[in-house]
């Protein structure tokens, strides 16, 4: 089991700049075999971004994501993601409120230059409901070429900085961006503690 440190987004585009909604994440390592890994994640989205500036939801949100990783060879790995976000009483920039349900999906191919340095090519699709009288649903589709590097510490903490360049395809044609990523992960229980707990349960 793993607890991730919060995800803190900072949004920047021509129309808005500022802190988004902070996510508190919990991830459970359900499957971890030689070539297959499955780690469902549940997140609480805290309403830290200003909804009037379209930086946040203005209400507590609930998000789940199911990622699947498959090792194709010593150098190639593929990742698949499917997730959903539910936000009750979400606030719009005009002050309106509505319950919204968003979907996301993604797939990526990773090339391992080394154990810690990876090149990535990712595709991301999103379908997000807006808080409007006509109930619009905004759909986006991007490809993200990027790179990430893992820094491992003896304590079990892993720090992963990453960089990607989103390129919009239909319906997001002519949209571009820069995505910076920083993750801190540490096991909730050490292997030694987990083994001790298993022995106690067996007795």
C-alpha positions in Angstrom: 0.0 0.0 0.0 1.2 3.5 -0.8 0.2 7.0 0.2 1.3 9.7 -2.2 2.0 13.2 -1.2 -0.5 15.7 -2.5 -0.6 16.7 -6.2 -0.4 20.5 -6.3 -1.3 21.9 -9.8 -0.3 25.3 -11.0 -2.2 26.4 -14.1 -0.9 28.9 -16.6 -2.4 29.9 -19.9 -3.2 33.3 -21.6 -6.6 33.5 -19.7 -5.6 32.3 -16.2 -2.7 31.7 -13.9 -2.8 30.3 -10.4 -3.2 27.4 -8.0 -5.6 24.6 -9.0 -7.3 22.0 -6.9 -4.9 20.0 -4.7 -5.3 16.2 -4.9 -4.8 13.9 -1.9 -4.0 10.5 -3.4 -4.1 6.9 -2.1 -2.8 4.1 -4.2 -3.0 0.4 -3.6 -0.6 -2.1 -5.3 -3.2 -4.8 -6.3 -1.1 -6.7 -8.7 2.7 -6.6 -9.0 4.1 -9.5 -11.0 7.0 -9.7 -13.4 5.3 -8.2 -16.4 2.0 -6.9 -15.0 1.3 -4.2 -12.5 -2.1 -2.8 -11.4 -2.4 0.0 -8.8 -5.9 1.5 -8.4 -5.9 5.1 -7.1 -8.5 7.1 -5.2 -8.1 10.9 -4.7 -9.8 13.7 -2.9 -9.8 16.9 -4.9 -9.6 19.8 -2.4 -11.3 23.1 -3.6 -8.1 25.2 -3.4 -8.4 26.7 -6.9 -10.6 29.7 -7.4 -13.8 28.7 -9.3 -14.6 32.2 -10.4 -11.3 32.2 -12.4 -12.0 28.7 -13.7 -8.9 27.4 -11.7 -10.9 25.0 -9.5 -14.2 23.2 -8.9 -15.3 25.2 -5.8 -16.3 21.9 -4.1 -14.8 18.7 -2.8 -14.3 16.2 -5.7 -13.8 12.5 -5.8 -11.6 10.8 -8.3 -10.6 7.2 -9.1 -8.1 5.9 -11.6 -7.2 2.4 -12.7 -3.7 2.2 -14.2 -2.4 -1.0 -15.8 1.3 -1.5 -16.7 2.6 -4.2 -19.1 6.3 -4.9 -19.5 6.8 -5.8 -23.2 10.5 -6.3 -23.0 13.6 -5.2 -21.0 13.4 -1.8 -22.7 9.7 -1.3 -23.6 6.7 -0.8 -21.2 3.2 0.3 -21.9 0.7 2.0 -19.5 -3.1 2.2 -19.7 -5.4 4.4 -17.6 -9.1 4.8 -17.2 -10.6 7.1 -14.6 -13.6 9.2 -13.5 -14.2 12.2 -11.4 -17.4 13.1 -9.6 -17.9 16.6 -8.1 -21.2 17.3 -6.3 -22.3 21.0 -6.3 -19.4 22.1 -8.5 -19.3 25.8 -9.0 -18.9 27.6 -12.3 -17.1 30.9 -13.1 -20.6 32.6 -13.1 -21.5 31.3 -9.7 -23.8 28.5 -10.9 -23.7 25.0 -9.3 -24.2 21.5 -10.7 -23.1 17.9 -10.1 -20.5 17.0 -12.7 -19.1 13.7 -13.9 -15.9 13.6 -15.9 -14.1 10.7 -17.7 -10.5 10.3 -18.7 -8.5 7.7 -20.6 -4.9 7.4 -21.6 -2.3 5.1 -23.1 1.5 5.4 -23.3 4.6 3.7 -24.5 7.7 4.0 -22.4 11.3 3.4 -23.6 13.8 2.8 -20.7 17.1 4.5 -21.6 18.2 3.3 -18.1 16.4 1.9 -15.0 15.8 5.5 -13.9 15.6 7.6 -17.1 12.6 7.0 -19.4 11.4 8.5 -22.7 7.6 8.6 -23.0 4.9 9.1 -25.7 1.4 9.4 -24.2 -2.1 9.9 -25.6 -4.7 11.5 -23.3 -8.5 11.8 -23.8 -10.8 13.7 -21.5 -14.5 14.3 -21.4 -15.4 17.0 -18.8 -18.9 18.4 -17.9 -19.2 22.1 -17.4 -21.5 24.0 -15.0 -23.7 25.8 -17.5 -27.4 25.9 -18.3 -26.9 24.0 -21.5 -24.8 21.3 -19.8 -21.9 21.4 -22.3 -19.4 18.6 -22.3 -15.9 19.6 -23.3 -13.7 16.9 -24.9 -10.0 17.1 -25.4 -7.4 14.8 -27.1 -3.6 15.3 -26.7 -0.4 13.4 -27.4 2.4 14.1 -24.9 6.0 13.4 -25.8 8.1 13.6 -22.6 10.8 12.4 -20.3 11.0 11.4 -16.6 13.7 10.5 -14.1 13.4 8.5 -10.9 15.5 9.4 -7.8 15.5 6.6 -5.3 16.5 7.1 -1.6 17.6 4.4 0.9 14.5 5.3 3.0 12.2 4.0 0.3 11.2 7.4 -0.9 11.1 7.8 -4.7 11.2 11.3 -6.3 10.1 11.4 -9.9 10.4 14.7 -11.9 9.1 14.8 -15.4 8.6 17.0 -18.4 6.1 16.7 -21.3 4.9 18.8 -24.3 1.2 18.3 -24.9 0.1 18.6 -28.6 -3.6 18.9 -29.3 -5.3 16.8 -31.9 -9.0 17.0 -32.9 -11.0 18.3 -31.1 -8.0 20.1 -29.5 -6.2 21.0 -32.7 -3.7 23.9 -32.6 -3.5 23.7 -28.8 0.0 23.3 -27.2 1.4 23.3 -23.7 4.2 22.5 -21.3 3.6 20.0 -18.5 5.9 19.7 -15.5 5.5 16.8 -13.1 6.9 16.1 -9.7 5.9 13.0 -7.7 7.0 11.9 -4.2 6.1 8.3 -3.3 6.8 6.3 -0.1 5.4 2.9 1.0 2.9 3.1 3.8 4.3 0.0 5.4 7.9 -1.4 4.9 8.4 -4.9 3.7 9.6 -5.9 7.2 6.6 -4.5 8.9 4.2 -6.1 6.3 5.9 -9.5 6.8 5.6 -9.2 10.6 1.9 -8.4 10.3 1.3 -11.4 8.0 3.0 -13.7 10.5 0.8 -12.3 13.3 -2.4 -12.9 11.2 -1.3 -16.5 10.4 -0.9 -17.5 14.1 
